[in-house]
Amino acid sequence: MNIGILVHSKTGNTLSVVKLLEERLRKNGHTVSIERIVPDNEDQPDKSKVMLVSAPSASKFDSIILAGPVHGFSPTPAIVKWIEGSGDLSGRNIPLVITQQLPFPFMGGNRTVRKLTELLQTQGATVPVSSIVNWGSGKRQMLTDNAVNKVSEYLK
Ligand SMILES: Cc1cc2nc3c(=O)[nH]c(=O)nc-3n(C[C@H](O)[C@H](O)[C@H](O)COP(=O)(O)O)c2cc1C
């Protein structure tokens, strides 16, 4: 399968997780590309004032994975903008990989997954699996492994 991992990563944490996922998916025989979602201003919290300078297209991939951090207990403006401008995602099953600093998913990660799932549903997509890596948790390595295992198993 030709898989696109579309990632917004301001400081590199989410990118480092999806690089491990990329490696695993390749081992499993897939063709994989990581493509960055990049806003014109990483520090702008107001979505209406954000433009994307890189908005990769989903259409060339058989499957896509969306990945990004939690900002203010929410998805980042860049990811939201990408989904809103993504065109037709109908029928797509899109796994999510989320990272956050705080140690437990109820501290913004779960809410972010919920918001992204709702937004993707408005574009006709569903979220079959999601994983949250809590960067500030003592279990970061285990959570990273879990995320890689969960998403790669789903795409087997
Ligand atoms: C503006 C901003 C807001 C943030 N808000 C939260 C938050 O609400 N909860 C949390 O756990 N982490 C929060 N973080 C931390 C990031 O989610 C965390 O460091 C993440 O792993 C960064 O991923 P990245 O390196 O891929 O950008 C925030 C970071 C930034 C820059």
PDBQT file of the ligand as one rigid body, heavy atoms in Angstrom, charges set to zero:
ROOT
HETATM    1  C1  LIG A 201       1.304  26.640  21.950  1.00  0.00    +0.000 C 
HETATM    2  C2  LIG A 201       1.436  25.299  22.604  1.00  0.00    +0.000 A 
HETATM    3  C3  LIG A 201       0.376  24.789  23.363  1.00  0.00    +0.000 A 
HETATM    4  C4  LIG A 201       0.483  23.540  23.993  1.00  0.00    +0.000 A 
HETATM    5  N1  LIG A 201      -0.583  23.049  24.698  1.00  0.00    +0.000 NA
HETATM    6  C5  LIG A 201      -0.492  21.823  25.282  1.00  0.00    +0.000 A 
HETATM    7  C6  LIG A 201      -1.603  21.272  26.011  1.00  0.00    +0.000 A 
HETATM    8  O1  LIG A 201      -2.685  21.839  26.108  1.00  0.00    +0.000 OA
HETATM    9  N2  LIG A 201      -1.445  20.056  26.588  1.00  0.00    +0.000 N 
HETATM   10  C7  LIG A 201      -0.262  19.339  26.506  1.00  0.00    +0.000 A 
HETATM   11  O2  LIG A 201      -0.185  18.242  27.054  1.00  0.00    +0.000 OA
HETATM   12  N3  LIG A 201       0.794  19.823  25.793  1.00  0.00    +0.000 NA
HETATM   13  C8  LIG A 201       0.690  21.040  25.176  1.00  0.00    +0.000 A 
HETATM   14  N4  LIG A 201       1.758  21.524  24.454  1.00  0.00    +0.000 N 
HETATM   15  C9  LIG A 201       2.961  20.695  24.304  1.00  0.00    +0.000 C 
HETATM   16  C10 LIG A 201       2.974  19.897  23.007  1.00  0.00    +0.000 C 
HETATM   17  O3  LIG A 201       1.729  19.280  22.744  1.00  0.00    +0.000 OA
HETATM   18  C11 LIG A 201       4.017  18.785  23.053  1.00  0.00    +0.000 C 
HETATM   19  O4  LIG A 201       5.269  19.312  23.388  1.00  0.00    +0.000 OA
HETATM   20  C12 LIG A 201       4.097  18.069  21.726  1.00  0.00    +0.000 C 
HETATM   21  O5  LIG A 201       4.751  16.828  21.881  1.00  0.00    +0.000 OA
HETATM   22  C13 LIG A 201       4.837  18.900  20.675  1.00  0.00    +0.000 C 
HETATM   23  O6  LIG A 201       4.855  18.215  19.466  1.00  0.00    +0.000 OA
HETATM   24  P1  LIG A 201       5.752  18.716  18.242  1.00  0.00    +0.000 P 
HETATM   25  O7  LIG A 201       7.185  18.713  18.747  1.00  0.00    +0.000 OA
HETATM   26  O8  LIG A 201       5.532  17.673  17.210  1.00  0.00    +0.000 OA
HETATM   27  O9  LIG A 201       5.300  20.076  17.871  1.00  0.00    +0.000 OA
HETATM   28  C14 LIG A 201       1.669  22.764  23.836  1.00  0.00    +0.000 A 
HETATM   29  C15 LIG A 201       2.741  23.286  23.082  1.00  0.00    +0.000 A 
HETATM   30  C16 LIG A 201       2.620  24.530  22.451  1.00  0.00    +0.000 A 
HETATM   31  C17 LIG A 201       3.777  25.056  21.648  1.00  0.00    +0.000 C 
ENDROOT
TORSDOF 0
